[in-house]
Amino acid sequence: MNSENKKVILIGITAIFLFAFVPMTIAQEVPAHVVISEVYPDPTVSAKGEFVELYNPTDNDIVLTGCKLEDNDGKSCTLSGTIPCHGFYLVVYNNTEYKIDNASWPDADNTNLPYYFLANAGDELRLKESTEDIN
């Protein structure tokens, strides 16, 4: 086997090793706005334990004052405060009732969620800044 063939084989083995054993990262586009990250419409213990969690994936704090959570039945919840960059914002009906399902859950940032705001099925939820949908 000549030295040229040895180089080709070595390059081939190196390529196989890199693709087989080196983890590849797939880039995902990060939204440039607040997202609805979790919705808990059907609490197991207390009907007043519903919550909506928002997440800020951006590198800047985002002021929520004037924003609303709105469903397809016309119910809405006005928000206030700020979501820190890469932080969460939790909206509940009642901080005590929401923790009945799991006492280790964090305190809410907003307790302005209307009672029975979230339907257990078929509901749509939007985050709006004045009249524009954010999510």
Buried (B, 14 or more C-beta within 10 A) or exposed (E): EEEEEEEEEEEEEEEEEEEEEEEEEEEEEEEEEBBBBEBBBEBEEBEBBBBBBBBBBBEEEBEBEEBBBBBEEEBBBEBEEBBEEEBBBBBBBBBEBBBBBEEEBEEBBBBBBEEEBBBEEEBEBBBBBEEEEBB
